[in-house]
Amino acid sequence: MKPNIRIGYGYDVHALAEGVDFWIGGIKVPHTHGAYGHSDADVLIHVICDALLGAANMRDIGFHFSDKDPQYKGIDSKILLKKVVELLDAAGYGIVNVDTTVCLQQPKLSPYIEPMKACLAQVMGLPVEDVSVKATTTEKLGFVGKEEGVAAHAVVLIYKKSDF
């Protein structure tokens, strides 16, 4: 019998808007523009949620937390991530690791990477060394390069606890 380990992938984008708080990886990053969305628009947390849910074959973040539902208006995405981790736990899954990439022209995220990793690890109940956050630009190409939006990718590995 093969062990039940699963890979999940997430991708999300949000438009950037002037005068909106910029939440990314659970951290408020100072900038003139922030991501716009129904919740706090934390694109990094959203892709992690989607990757985790996808790995467990539990649909996606929009299925569980609809942007049509007023209870999620402006919600802190860390609450959504915590709920996703609880859904996985209830289904008998544990998280091995999380690897993410944020695509953003400005601001530079390097000073915020370690606080993001610490925040995300704490919310998911993981050691910080099991959470990777990377950032890149798109060399001024596309909507990210024109500073119109932010994109993020995540890959996760989960396992069925009963198999280990």
N, C-alpha and C positions, 0 to 999 in steps of 0.2 A: 504494500500500500504506500503510495506516495504521500509525503507530508503535505498538509493543506496550507501552502504559503501562496500569497497572492500579491500581484503588483497592481497599483492603481495610478492613474494619471489625471491631472487636472489642468485646465487652462481657463483663464478669465481675463477680461479687459474692463476697464472703467474709463469714462471720459474724465478729463481734468477740468475743474471749474475754479474760477477766481473766488477768493474769500471763503472757501470751504476748508475745514480742517482736513489735514492729510494723515489718515491712519493707515499704517502699513506694518504688518507683522505684529500687531497689537501695540505698536508704539506710535505716538503722535510726533510726526516729523515736521519741523517748522518749514513752511514754504508759502509762497504767494497763492498757490493753487493746491487743491486737494481733489481726491477722487470723489466723483459724484455717483450716488446710488440710493436705493431704498433704505438700506441699513447704513452703517458708517462707511460702507464701500471699501473695506479693507481687502483689496484684491489678493493679497498674499494668503490671508486666512481663508478666503473663499476657495482658492485653488486647492489648499490642503484639505478642506472639507470635501470637495468634489473628488479628489484622489482617494481619500479614505472611504467614502461612500461607494465609489466605483469599484475599488478593490474588493469590497464585501458584497458587491452586486446589490446595492441598496439605493439605486437611482442617483439623484444629484441633489445639490443644495436647494435648488428651486422647488423640488418636489417636497422636501421636508420643511422649508422655510420660505413660503411663497412671498414674492414682492407685491402681491395683491392683498396680503394679510396685514392689517394695520398694526398688529402687535409687534411686527418686526421693523416698523418705521423707525429709523435712526438707531436700531439696536447695536450694541457693542458686539462685533463679530467674534470676540473671544467667547461670548456666551454661546454662540452657534457652534463654535469649534468644540467647546466642552460638551454640548449636547450630542454632537456627532461621535465623540469619543465614547460617551455613555451608550449610544446606539450600538457601536461596535462591540463594546464590552458585553452588552446584553445578548448579542448574537454569538458571543464566545470568541471574539477576535482580540488579539493584542497587536500593538504597533512595534515593528522592528526599527524602522527608521523613516525619515522624511527628508527629501532633497528638493530644494526649490530654487527657482531663478526669477528675479524681478527684472523686467525690461522697462527702463525709465531713463529719459535723457537728463532731466534735472528734477530734483536736487540729487546730488551724489549721496548714495546710501551707505558708503563705507563706514562712517562713524556710528551708524545705527545697527549694523549687522549683529554685533554681539548682544546688545540689549534685545533685539528681535528674537534671536535664538533662545535667549534665556526666558523671555516671555512665552514664546510658543512651547518650549519644553515644559514649562511649569503648567500651562493650561492642559497639555496632553499627558502630563504625568510621566515624562520621559527624561532621561539624562540629557543634558545639553549637547553632549557629543553625538547624540542620535538625531539631531536636527541641523540640517545644512541650509543656509540662506546665502545665495549669491546674487549679485546685481550686475547688469550689463546695460549698455546703451544700444541703440540700433544705428549708430553712426549717422544720426540725423535723417534716417530714412523712415518713411511711413508715418502713421499717426503718432507713434511713440517718439520718433525723431523730431517731429514737428511740435512736440510737447503738447499734443492734443489729448493724449491718454497714457495710461499705464497698463502693462500686460504682465502676467505672471504664469509660470508653469510649476507644477509639482509632480513628483513621483514618490510613491510610498510603497513600503513593503509591510504586509500584515501577515499574521499567522493564526491558525486555529489553535487556541489554547489546549484543547483536549488532545491534540496530536503531539504535544511536547511535555 
